[in-house]
Amino acid sequence: MAHPLTFAGPHLLSLALSLAAAAGLGVQAFAPLGGGGGAAPHQPAAPQDPAQDAPGPQLPGAREAAEALERAFRDAGVQLDHAAGVAAFRASIAVRDDLLEYLLVNPHGAVHEALFVTQAPAEVLNAALLALGAERGTNVAYVPKDPPPSEAEQRAGVRAFDVVPPQGAGVYLYAAWREDGETYFYRVEDLVRDLERGRTLRRHAWVYLGSRWNTAQRPGAVPQFAATAEGNLVCITFFSQGNTLLTTAVPECVSQTTWLPNGWLLPEAGAEVQLFVARAPLLAPPASLAASVPAVTGAALEPPAGAAEPAGPGR
């Protein structure tokens, strides 16, 4: 199996990760997420205050290595607090009133069907996930039913396969912004509407896939990191190719026509937000990263498409 750093991307980040590993702060020392015994993806652990997490014993040079690691990520557009187990980076609202397939993309990705868009490169975000201790899970699987449903059953809507959702220990995703002097801090699931359930997307840990190297190209071509090439970083609906860094893990995400932005909570399209990736549930942004939450204007927004107009006085 390839060493995790082969997926890290830029040389600066690889060097920083290597330096951290040499001082006892390598990928396995960042409170790894895998290894079994954790909660299922749809059963997240209780929220924790990251400020209460005391760092474990450190080898000589560990503090310097941690600082070098955090500087490298900061220079690449990602803030990392390894003691809190949190990474943060800027994004902006892409889609507010249309169907979603992705939570997060780069500007050359599927922006027209994504909630957030970021300039942070896929390789840098992948390195940050590894620095948080992310371990690769398994992607969605479609298992043919045996025996298969009859033609009549299939015409009635019975699927010819069973869906096995992505599995593995995951990370928790949050979005934050400041408005009118107040900080808004949400689980990203609360910002996505589930049209079938009439609620928001169920809260759960998002499974790390780590994308993949795309080698099916013309002879002599350099292999491409799929998330970099396509620009699609985190998916809401399941995709069997496994090209994204993260995926949802609840069974209903097999649907591709169910997900809409929760426009009642979101600021206007184009507004900047701070996204947080955490290895454990959070109650609030870590103190070390709270100052980076951007402010948005309090401009009045149109209600979400299809929403009923609130009744006025006397109605």
N, C-alpha and C positions, 0 to 999 in steps of 0.2 A: 504493500500500500504506500502511496506517495506521502511524503511528509506534508502536514497541513500547510507549511509555509510556501509550498509550491503553488498554492492558490492565492497567495497574499497580494501579488501584483507588484507595485512600484518597489524599486530597490531600496529606497529610503525606509519604507515600512518593513521590508524583509530584514534589513540591518537592525532596525529598532527591535523587532521581535526576537531576532537572534541574540541581541545584547541582553534583552530581558530574560531570555531563557538561560543565558550563561550565569545570570545572577539569581536564578531561582524564581523568575517571574515569567516563565514560558507559558505556552498555551495551556498546558495541563495544570499550571498553578493559578490560573484565573478562575477558580471555583468551577470546574467543568460541569456541563449540564447533563451529560449522558451517563450511561452506566447502569440504567435500570433503577427500579425502586421508587421512581418519582411518580407524580400524579399523571394521569392520562391527559392528552392534549386538551380535552374539554373539561378538565377538573383542575383549574389552577390552584396553586397554593395560596394561603392567606397573605394579604398584603403585608409588606415589611417596610420599616423605615431604614433605608440604606445607611443612614448616619449611625445606626446601632451596630452595624457589621464591623467588628474589630478585625483588622488584618492579622493574618497568621504570622508565624516566625519568618523573618527575612534573612537571607544570606548577606554577607558583606557586599556592598555595591548595589543592593537591591533598590534602594531609594533612587540612586542615580540612574539605574536602568529604567525604573518606572517613569522618571521624569523625561528621559530620552524618548521613551515610547510615546508618552503623551504629547511631547513636542512634535514628534514625527506626524502623529495623527492630526494635531492642530494645524500644522503647515499644509496638510492635505485636505483641510476643511471639515474634520471630524474632531469633536471634543471627547476625550476619553477620561473617565474617572474609574480606574481599575479597582480601587478600594471599594467603591460603591457598586461596582459591577454594571456601569451605565455608560453608554455612548450617546452622543447627541450631534445633530447636524441640521442645517437649514433646508427647508423645502417651501413650496408655495402651493396654494390651492389650484388645482387644474380644472376639474369638472365639479360643478355644483348641482346640476339638474339633468343628468343623463345617466344611462346605465353604466355600471362599472364592471371591469374584469380585473383590474389591477389596483392595488393600493398605492404603489410607488413606482415611478419610472424616471429615467433620464430624459432630457429634452428630445432625443432622437427615438425614444420609445413610443409606446401606444398612449400618448398624452390624451387623446380624445376619449379614452375609456379608463382613465386613472384619476384617483382622488388627489394624489400629490405628485409633484414633479420636483426633482432635485438636481443640482449640479454636481453633487458628490459622486465620484466615479465608482463604478461597480466593484473594482478591485480593492479600493480603499474601504468601502463598506464591508466587503467580505473579510478583509484583514481585521477590521474592528470586531466583527462577529467572532472570529477566531480568537482574538485577544480576550473577549469576554468568556471564552471557554466553550463556544458552540461546537457541538458534535453532530455530524451529518446524520439526519434521519432518513426515512424511506418515503418516497413520493407515493402519490395515489396509484392504486392498482385496480384494473378492471378485470374481474374474473368471470369468464363465461359460465352461465348456469348449466348445471347438469342434473336432469335433462333440461334442454332449452325450452322456453315457453313456446306455446303453439303460435301459429300465425294470428289466430283470433286474439290471443292474449296480447301479442305484440301490438296489434292494431288498437287494442284497448288501452295501451300505454304501459304494459309490463315490460321492463327492461330485459334484454337478453343477457345481462351481466350483473354481477354484484359489485358494488363499489367499496373498496377498502381504503378509507381515508389515510392521508399521510400520518406516519407514526414517528415518535421520538420525542425526547426532551426538547423544549423550545425556549423561545425568548418572548418577552412582553413588550408591546409597542404602545407608545403614547404620543399625543400631539399637544402642544402648548402654545399659547399666545397671550399677550397682554392687551386689554381693551378697557378704556376709561378707568385706568388705574387698578384694574383687577386682573389677576392671572387666571386663565382658563386652562385646565389640565385634564385631558380626556384619554381614556383608553380608546385606541383607534376604532375598535369595534363599535363604540357608541356613536361614531360618526358615519356609520354605514347602515343603511336601512335594508331590512330583509322583507321584500314584498310578500313572500309566501306566508311568513309567520306574523306579519304585521308588527314587527318589533325591530330592534337593531340586531346586527350580527352578534351571535353568541360570543361572550368573552372566552378566550382560550389562549394557550401558548402557541405561537407561530413556529412551525417546524423549519429547521435549517436544512436546506438542500445544497447550498454552496455552488449552485449552477454546475456547469461542466465545460470541458474543453471540446470545441467543435472542430473535429479533424476531417470531416467529410467534405473536403474541398479539392480543388484541382491539384495535381501533383506538384510538390515543391512549395505549396503555400504554407505559411506559418499558421499553426493552430490558433484559434481565437477563443477567448473566454466568452461563452454564450451570452451571459448577462451584459457584458460590455458591448458585444456586437449588436444585440437586439435592443438594449436600453431598457429592458423590463426587469425590475428588481424584486418586487414583492407582489404575488398574485393573490387575488381574492377567490376567483374561480379556479378549479383544478385544471392543470395542464400536465399531460403525461410525459412531455419532453423533459421536464425538470430543469429548465433553463434559468429559472429565477433563483435568487438567493434564499428567499423565504416563501412559504406557502401557508395558507390557512389549513386547518386540520379538522374541521367539523363536517359531518357527512353532507349537509345541505349545500355545501359549496361546490358540489357537482354541477349545480345549475349555473348557466351563464346569462340568464335573463331575469335575475331576481334582485340584483344589488343596485341601490341608488345611494347617492350622498345624503346625509342627514342635514338638509339645508336649514333646519330650525336652529342648529347649533353652530354651523360653520360660518366663518367670516366670508367676505366676498371673494370671488375668483381672483387669483393673482396675489392675494394677501400672503405674506410670509408667516410661517410657523416654524417652531422647533420640534423636530421629531426625536424621540428618545427610544433607545433599545436597551432593555434591562434584562438581566438574567433571573430576576425575581420580581414579583409584583411591587409596584410603588404606590405610595399615598400622595406624593408630591415630587416635583423635580428635586434632585439632590441639591443641597445648598451650593456646592461647587459649580453647578451648571445653571442655577436659577437665573443669574444675571444675563444669560445669553438668550432668554426668551424674548422674541421680538414683539414690538407694539404694533397693533393695527388700528386703523381709524374706526371710529364708531359710526360710520355711515349707515343709514337705514338700508336694509336689504329687502329684495322681493321675497315673498314666501316661496317655499318649494313648489315645484310644478304639481298641479292637482290638489293642492291643499285648500281646504275650505276657508273662506274669509271669516275671521272672528266676528261674532255678533256684537253690534254696537248697543248703546244704551236704549232701552225700551224695546229691544228686539227679542 
